[in-house]
Amino acid sequence: MATKAAERPADTQAPEAVVVRFAGDSGDGMQLTGGQFTLSTALAGNDLATFPDFPAEIRAPQGTLFGVSAFQINFGSTQIETAGDAPDVLVAMNPAALKVNLAALKPGGLIIADSGEFGQRNLDKAKYDRNPLEDGSLVKWDLLAFDISALTLEAVKPFGLGNKEALRCKNMWTLGLALWMFDRDREPIIEWLRGKFRKAPELAEANIAALNAGHAYGETAEISGPLKKLHLPAVEAEPGLYRTITGAESVSLGLVAGAQLAELPLFFGGYPITPASAILHHLARLKEFGVTTFQAEDEIAAVCAAIGASYAGQLGVTSSSGPGIALKTEAMGLAIMTELPLVIVNSQRGGPSTGLPTKTEQSDLYQAVYGRNGDAPMPVVAARSPADAFECAIEACRLATQYMTPVMLLTDGYIANAAEPWKVPDPASYEPFPVTFLEEKNAGDDLLPYKRDEKGARPWIKAGTPGLMHRIGGIEKHVETGNIDYSPANHQAMTDLRKNKIEGIAVPDQDVVLGNQRGALAVVGWGSTFGPIHQAVRRARKAGLDVSHIHVRHIWPLPKNLGELLAGFDRVLMPEMNTGQFKTVLRDQFLVQAESLTKTSGQPFSIAEIEEAIAKYFDGILGNEGGTAPFDPGQLPEPLSGYDDGTYPPRDAGAAEPNTGSDTKAVNQ
């Protein structure tokens, strides 16, 4: 075992928050390790935010830089808004994990490394000339390097597992050590393992033994300096029932709640795509709430099935990411033309085309607001956090059913995969919005399927309702009868009616999340930039700067008071994970002279990046504001991950260990 300690003052008290990153090969179970550590952290009462980072390749060669999987959690006894800028602790299961994530670690931070994986072959794959655990290159960090592989094998020896199967328990050994370090209870994890492996109890007991061995190692190892137990008190919180929730879970529950409030069955038509697939997985488990799920053969079939469900009187829902949303575009136009309710969830990822499947971005805003042929307006709502996605999903259902229109709900890869504590709301606190179907002719002896109410919405007619046969389809409709009519005057009238209906939607006035209603600088965001913006503005205000935070949920139509609100600030800064798309929308609508702070590296903003951008508005240097935030080599995902230059050592016949990838018997998947 190697131990080194960086020179730093002794801690005098527990910090308010700690950032831990687990990193290893895609087969090492880092997502599961992080997920179970998150569970134990939530049960301990700490506030938290997580950021899972997946390799872009399904089966990247084992031990390579672009096959590294990582999970970061920021937790503590104070309010947590982001997954943290830089880790205090890095758990590296192999050389590639260390190399990819080392730049992120704070000076004086702690490295826990499995020295058993730092053989020459793995060092070569990670492009190390020398073993970093032994060459002094890690001197500015605390280093604990011990053979986790050997210790795991020893712990599970009584259970008679093969070497390969036994090593799959390494992540549980590591989790046990982390639970000891942060004074966490093992019992919930033990119960979970027994439930997961109820059909293979020997695997459950082996993983429990590894978990207990890691915990015991922390208790008994005589290590001075960096390895010590740290207890973070529970955060002060309102009384209530709390659970940890991811963005995908939150959207799924919100869709079900929205359908219940509308008193409708829910039909979900989807096609697997990263990072949206989890919504289908979660909804498939909620059949008892009137949910029907359909995995279609492609994206077009998925959205068309959802439109068909709405035509039949259910709430049709579909979801995808940018590439799949592009394929759904014509069908979305059909839903706009037929004026049927439809909820489309777009879990944004980096693009264009296939782009960055496992990385986050906000670059589909133009697609959401403008991205259809013809004048085809659609309401757009954006969630700001995993928990907020629940409220936004309900809002999307309300708008769709009350205004007879498709609605797009924007999340992104960060929100979909991240987790945070969520106070489960009281269902009675939500006002129902039950749907009324037309059941008799609405114009004397005639049926006018496009006769509109005061909101501009046409009646919803279930297919097959006796006496209410009517035409529906994608060719232009007569303003009242619904018959095909593509005369110039009628098309102009219908275009105006559809436009006016969407622009007339009553959305809440925009508020100021933090700060004053008027001032020197407003930082305006939307979507998942909420956390870093909010923390950066909070710190800037604490330093005496006149800055406020405005965060927009209703992207289209925009809140009617937003233009006046923005006019009350001398300057406007808009951080976006795109090239400035929402800035363009606001300039178009309100003639706002805003400056963009853009980032398209597949990384979320860090707090420090936005703090620095805010400071430039007050440094007295003309023209020093806005710009592009460069990629941060210390952030997830680090540039080395996801890069295959083709030079990793080829496998020698009979010598190389193939990448095991996903294994249904392994706890680390």
Secondary structure by P-SEA (a helix, b strand, c coil): cbbbbcccccccccccbbbbbbbcccccaaaaaaaaaaaaaaaacccbbbbbbbbccccccccccccccbbbbbbcccccccccccccbbbbccaaaaaaccccccccbbbbbccccccaaaaaaaccccccccccccccbbbbbccaaaaaaaaaccccccccccccaaaaaaaaaaaaaacccaaaaaaaaaaaacccaaaaaaaaaaaaaaaaaaacccccccbbbbbbccccccccbbbbbcaaaaaaaaaaaaaaaacbbbbbbbcccccaaaaaaaaaaccccbbbbbbcccaaaaaaaaaaaaaaccbbbbbbcaaaaaaaaaaaaaaaaabbbbbbbbbcccccccccccccccccccccccccccbbbbbbbbbccccaaaaaaaaaaaaaaaacbbbbbbbccccccbbbbbcccccccccccccccccccccccccccccccccccccccccccccccccccccccccccccccccaaaaaaaaaaaaaaaaaccccccccccccccccccccccccaaaaaaaaaaaaaaaccbbbbbbbccccccccaaaaaaaaccbbbbbbccccaaaaaaaaccccccccccccccccccaaaaaaaaaaacccccccccccccccccccccccccccccccccccccccccccccccccccc
